[in-house]
Amino acid sequence: MAYGILVLRIRQLQKDIRSEGRNTMLRRSEMDRTAKAVRIIEENLEELRTIPEIAREVGLNANKLQQCFREILGKTVNGFIMEKRLATARSLLSNTDYTLSTITSIIGYHSQSYFSKKFRETYGELPSEFRKNKGLKRFPKNNSDGTEKPR
């Protein structure tokens, strides 16, 4: 899904660049490599990778990867990573009963307090408040095998 959105943004960017007469045009290979970087990030949120590592993996230097992200997505690589991590956390808070510690680990943060701070900056409330306000239904663990049983 994100790849399709990226392709649409790339096409729109190309139209905008042509209509504005700007001289900066990304090569198709750079766009493809940026799309590959997006996939790598989305599939590996729990792994802390540096921008140079991601760039090397897709065949660009770090500065070029940053430029491509700004041109195509309108944000830095780190901004994109944080956005994806927090969106994943929000989904996990809404749809699971994982602890905040588990969610922090899943999205690749080592500090629960840092995660909570960034979540609050982005969404205006702490993760625990978000979960409470979303009314996540918790199920009692009363099956003999320890699994959760719906009410």
C-alpha positions as protocol buffer text, in pm:
chain_id: "A"
residue {
  index: 1
  type: MET
  ca { x: 0 y: 0 z: 0 }
}
residue {
  index: 2
  type: ALA
  ca { x: 273 y: 248 z: 94 }
}
residue {
  index: 3
  type: TYR
  ca { x: 460 y: 160 z: -225 }
}
residue {
  index: 4
  type: GLY
  ca { x: 155 y: 254 z: -434 }
}
residue {
  index: 5
  type: ILE
  ca { x: 124 y: 585 z: -252 }
}
residue {
  index: 6
  type: LEU
  ca { x: 494 y: 647 z: -309 }
}
residue {
  index: 7
  type: VAL
  ca { x: 456 y: 582 z: -683 }
}
residue {
  index: 8
  type: LEU
  ca { x: 166 y: 829 z: -701 }
}
residue {
  index: 9
  type: ARG
  ca { x: 369 y: 1092 z: -514 }
}
residue {
  index: 10
  type: ILE
  ca { x: 662 y: 1039 z: -749 }
}
residue {
  index: 11
  type: ARG
  ca { x: 439 y: 1089 z: -1053 }
}
residue {
  index: 12
  type: GLN
  ca { x: 286 y: 1402 z: -903 }
}
residue {
  index: 13
  type: LEU
  ca { x: 631 y: 1534 z: -821 }
}
residue {
  index: 14
  type: GLN
  ca { x: 740 y: 1479 z: -1181 }
}
residue {
  index: 15
  type: LYS
  ca { x: 438 y: 1676 z: -1307 }
}
residue {
  index: 16
  type: ASP
  ca { x: 503 y: 1954 z: -1058 }
}
residue {
  index: 17
  type: ILE
  ca { x: 868 y: 1977 z: -1154 }
}
residue {
  index: 18
  type: ARG
  ca { x: 784 y: 1994 z: -1524 }
}
residue {
  index: 19
  type: SER
  ca { x: 520 y: 2261 z: -1468 }
}
residue {
  index: 20
  type: GLU
  ca { x: 749 y: 2471 z: -1247 }
}
residue {
  index: 21
  type: GLY
  ca { x: 1042 y: 2438 z: -1482 }
}
residue {
  index: 22
  type: ARG
  ca { x: 1272 y: 2330 z: -1201 }
}
residue {
  index: 23
  type: ASN
  ca { x: 1605 y: 2185 z: -1300 }
}
residue {
  index: 24
  type: THR
  ca { x: 1618 y: 1920 z: -1028 }
}
residue {
  index: 25
  type: MET
  ca { x: 1477 y: 1600 z: -1167 }
}
residue {
  index: 26
  type: LEU
  ca { x: 1536 y: 1269 z: -1000 }
}
residue {
  index: 27
  type: ARG
  ca { x: 1638 y: 983 z: -1220 }
}
residue {
  index: 28
  type: ARG
  ca { x: 1409 y: 684 z: -1240 }
}
residue {
  index: 29
  type: SER
  ca { x: 1678 y: 472 z: -1074 }
}
residue {
  index: 30
  type: GLU
  ca { x: 1688 y: 717 z: -781 }
}
residue {
  index: 31
  type: MET
  ca { x: 1311 y: 700 z: -747 }
}
residue {
  index: 32
  type: ASP
  ca { x: 1322 y: 320 z: -756 }
}
residue {
  index: 33
  type: ARG
  ca { x: 1597 y: 317 z: -495 }
}
residue {
  index: 34
  type: THR
  ca { x: 1398 y: 554 z: -276 }
}
residue {
  index: 35
  type: ALA
  ca { x: 1096 y: 324 z: -303 }
}
residue {
  index: 36
  type: LYS
  ca { x: 1321 y: 34 z: -203 }
}
residue {
  index: 37
  type: ALA
  ca { x: 1443 y: 234 z: 99 }
}
residue {
  index: 38
  type: VAL
  ca { x: 1081 y: 296 z: 199 }
}
residue {
  index: 39
  type: ARG
  ca { x: 1011 y: -78 z: 185 }
}
residue {
  index: 40
  type: ILE
  ca { x: 1323 y: -158 z: 387 }
}
residue {
  index: 41
  type: ILE
  ca { x: 1223 y: 90 z: 655 }
}
residue {
  index: 42
  type: GLU
  ca { x: 862 y: -29 z: 671 }
}
residue {
  index: 43
  type: GLU
  ca { x: 964 y: -394 z: 693 }
}
residue {
  index: 44
  type: ASN
  ca { x: 1235 y: -339 z: 954 }
}
residue {
  index: 45
  type: LEU
  ca { x: 1104 y: -78 z: 1198 }
}
residue {
  index: 46
  type: GLU
  ca { x: 1230 y: -275 z: 1497 }
}
residue {
  index: 47
  type: GLU
  ca { x: 1589 y: -270 z: 1370 }
}
residue {
  index: 48
  type: LEU
  ca { x: 1789 y: 44 z: 1426 }
}
residue {
  index: 49
  type: ARG
  ca { x: 1964 y: 120 z: 1100 }
}
residue {
  index: 50
  type: THR
  ca { x: 2156 y: 429 z: 1019 }
}
residue {
  index: 51
  type: ILE
  ca { x: 2086 y: 639 z: 714 }
}
residue {
  index: 52
  type: PRO
  ca { x: 2424 y: 545 z: 561 }
}
residue {
  index: 53
  type: GLU
  ca { x: 2339 y: 174 z: 607 }
}
residue {
  index: 54
  type: ILE
  ca { x: 2001 y: 215 z: 436 }
}
residue {
  index: 55
  type: ALA
  ca { x: 2160 y: 425 z: 161 }
}
residue {
  index: 56
  type: ARG
  ca { x: 2432 y: 166 z: 103 }
}
residue {
  index: 57
  type: GLU
  ca { x: 2171 y: -111 z: 85 }
}
residue {
  index: 58
  type: VAL
  ca { x: 1980 y: 69 z: -191 }
}
residue {
  index: 59
  type: GLY
  ca { x: 2288 y: 191 z: -379 }
}
residue {
  index: 60
  type: LEU
  ca { x: 2282 y: 563 z: -296 }
}
residue {
  index: 61
  type: ASN
  ca { x: 2497 y: 778 z: -75 }
}
residue {
  index: 62
  type: ALA
  ca { x: 2338 y: 916 z: 241 }
}
residue {
  index: 63
  type: ASN
  ca { x: 2309 y: 1273 z: 110 }
}
residue {
  index: 64
  type: LYS
  ca { x: 2140 y: 1160 z: -210 }
}
residue {
  index: 65
  type: LEU
  ca { x: 1896 y: 942 z: -14 }
}
residue {
  index: 66
  type: GLN
  ca { x: 1807 y: 1240 z: 206 }
}
residue {
  index: 67
  type: GLN
  ca { x: 1757 y: 1455 z: -104 }
}
residue {
  index: 68
  type: CYS
  ca { x: 1533 y: 1192 z: -264 }
}
residue {
  index: 69
  type: PHE
  ca { x: 1320 y: 1161 z: 51 }
}
residue {
  index: 70
  type: ARG
  ca { x: 1278 y: 1538 z: 73 }
}
residue {
  index: 71
  type: GLU
  ca { x: 1190 y: 1565 z: -297 }
}
residue {
  index: 72
  type: ILE
  ca { x: 948 y: 1271 z: -305 }
}
residue {
  index: 73
  type: LEU
  ca { x: 804 y: 1251 z: 45 }
}
residue {
  index: 74
  type: GLY
  ca { x: 861 y: 1602 z: 172 }
}
residue {
  index: 75
  type: LYS
  ca { x: 1046 y: 1482 z: 483 }
}
residue {
  index: 76
  type: THR
  ca { x: 1381 y: 1353 z: 595 }
}
residue {
  index: 77
  type: VAL
  ca { x: 1462 y: 985 z: 628 }
}
residue {
  index: 78
  type: ASN
  ca { x: 1452 y: 1014 z: 1007 }
}
residue {
  index: 79
  type: GLY
  ca { x: 1121 y: 1202 z: 990 }
}
residue {
  index: 80
  type: PHE
  ca { x: 977 y: 924 z: 776 }
}
residue {
  index: 81
  type: ILE
  ca { x: 1107 y: 654 z: 1012 }
}
residue {
  index: 82
  type: MET
  ca { x: 959 y: 828 z: 1316 }
}
residue {
  index: 83
  type: GLU
  ca { x: 626 y: 878 z: 1138 }
}
residue {
  index: 84
  type: LYS
  ca { x: 608 y: 507 z: 1048 }
}
residue {
  index: 85
  type: ARG
  ca { x: 709 y: 396 z: 1397 }
}
residue {
  index: 86
  type: LEU
  ca { x: 448 y: 612 z: 1565 }
}
residue {
  index: 87
  type: ALA
  ca { x: 175 y: 510 z: 1319 }
}
residue {
  index: 88
  type: THR
  ca { x: 258 y: 145 z: 1387 }
}
residue {
  index: 89
  type: ALA
  ca { x: 250 y: 211 z: 1761 }
}
residue {
  index: 90
  type: ARG
  ca { x: -88 y: 381 z: 1729 }
}
residue {
  index: 91
  type: SER
  ca { x: -226 y: 81 z: 1542 }
}
residue {
  index: 92
  type: LEU
  ca { x: -85 y: -160 z: 1801 }
}
residue {
  index: 93
  type: LEU
  ca { x: -233 y: 47 z: 2084 }
}
residue {
  index: 94
  type: SER
  ca { x: -573 y: 40 z: 1915 }
}
residue {
  index: 95
  type: ASN
  ca { x: -577 y: -322 z: 1807 }
}
residue {
  index: 96
  type: THR
  ca { x: -378 y: -520 z: 2062 }
}
residue {
  index: 97
  type: ASP
  ca { x: -329 y: -533 z: 2433 }
}
residue {
  index: 98
  type: TYR
  ca { x: 51 y: -542 z: 2408 }
}
residue {
  index: 99
  type: THR
  ca { x: 220 y: -361 z: 2691 }
}
residue {
  index: 100
  type: LEU
  ca { x: 381 y: -25 z: 2622 }
}
residue {
  index: 101
  type: SER
  ca { x: 717 y: -192 z: 2677 }
}
residue {
  index: 102
  type: THR
  ca { x: 643 y: -450 z: 2408 }
}
residue {
  index: 103
  type: ILE
  ca { x: 518 y: -186 z: 2164 }
}
residue {
  index: 104
  type: THR
  ca { x: 826 y: 26 z: 2232 }
}
residue {
  index: 105
  type: SER
  ca { x: 1043 y: -270 z: 2137 }
}
residue {
  index: 106
  type: ILE
  ca { x: 836 y: -365 z: 1829 }
}
residue {
  index: 107
  type: ILE
  ca { x: 871 y: -18 z: 1679 }
}
residue {
  index: 108
  type: GLY
  ca { x: 1243 y: -4 z: 1743 }
}
residue {
  index: 109
  type: TYR
  ca { x: 1275 y: 235 z: 2035 }
}
residue {
  index: 110
  type: HIS
  ca { x: 1488 y: 143 z: 2335 }
}
residue {
  index: 111
  type: SER
  ca { x: 1335 y: 394 z: 2572 }
}
residue {
  index: 112
  type: GLN
  ca { x: 969 y: 381 z: 2668 }
}
residue {
  index: 113
  type: SER
  ca { x: 985 y: 738 z: 2798 }
}
residue {
  index: 114
  type: TYR
  ca { x: 1128 y: 863 z: 2467 }
}
residue {
  index: 115
  type: PHE
  ca { x: 855 y: 676 z: 2280 }
}
residue {
  index: 116
  type: SER
  ca { x: 589 y: 829 z: 2506 }
}
residue {
  index: 117
  type: LYS
  ca { x: 737 y: 1176 z: 2458 }
}
residue {
  index: 118
  type: LYS
  ca { x: 739 y: 1147 z: 2077 }
}
residue {
  index: 119
  type: PHE
  ca { x: 390 y: 995 z: 2074 }
}
residue {
  index: 120
  type: ARG
  ca { x: 257 y: 1285 z: 2281 }
}
residue {
  index: 121
  type: GLU
  ca { x: 431 y: 1542 z: 2060 }
}
residue {
  index: 122
  type: THR
  ca { x: 272 y: 1384 z: 1753 }
}
residue {
  index: 123
  type: TYR
  ca { x: -76 y: 1287 z: 1873 }
}
residue {
  index: 124
  type: GLY
  ca { x: -131 y: 1521 z: 2168 }
}
residue {
  index: 125
  type: GLU
  ca { x: -166 y: 1252 z: 2433 }
}
residue {
  index: 126
  type: LEU
  ca { x: 40 y: 980 z: 2596 }
}
residue {
  index: 127
  type: PRO
  ca { x: 15 y: 627 z: 2456 }
}
residue {
  index: 128
  type: SER
  ca { x: -167 y: 511 z: 2770 }
}
residue {
  index: 129
  type: GLU
  ca { x: -420 y: 793 z: 2735 }
}
residue {
  index: 130
  type: PHE
  ca { x: -467 y: 713 z: 2367 }
}
residue {
  index: 131
  type: ARG
  ca { x: -536 y: 348 z: 2447 }
}
residue {
  index: 132
  type: LYS
  ca { x: -776 y: 439 z: 2726 }
}
residue {
  index: 133
  type: ASN
  ca { x: -964 y: 687 z: 2506 }
}
residue {
  index: 134
  type: LYS
  ca { x: -991 y: 433 z: 2224 }
}
residue {
  index: 135
  type: GLY
  ca { x: -1163 y: 193 z: 2464 }
}
residue {
  index: 136
  type: LEU
  ca { x: -959 y: -115 z: 2385 }
}
residue {
  index: 137
  type: LYS
  ca { x: -1157 y: -413 z: 2501 }
}
residue {
  index: 138
  type: ARG
  ca { x: -951 y: -643 z: 2715 }
}
residue {
  index: 139
  type: PHE
  ca { x: -1038 y: -1006 z: 2744 }
}
residue {
  index: 140
  type: PRO
  ca { x: -990 y: -1212 z: 3058 }
}
residue {
  index: 141
  type: LYS
  ca { x: -739 y: -1494 z: 3037 }
}
residue {
  index: 142
  type: ASN
  ca { x: -959 y: -1775 z: 3155 }
}
residue {
  index: 143
  type: ASN
  ca { x: -912 y: -2052 z: 2903 }
}
residue {
  index: 144
  type: SER
  ca { x: -737 y: -2360 z: 3035 }
}
residue {
  index: 145
  type: ASP
  ca { x: -456 y: -2312 z: 2784 }
}
residue {
  index: 146
  type: GLY
  ca { x: -394 y: -1952 z: 2898 }
}
residue {
  index: 147
  type: THR
  ca { x: -534 y: -1791 z: 2583 }
}
residue {
  index: 148
  type: GLU
  ca { x: -764 y: -1496 z: 2602 }
}
residue {
  index: 149
  type: LYS
  ca { x: -1133 y: -1564 z: 2584 }
}
residue {
  index: 150
  type: PRO
  ca { x: -1376 y: -1299 z: 2448 }
}
residue {
  index: 151
  type: ARG
  ca { x: -1662 y: -1199 z: 2673 }
}
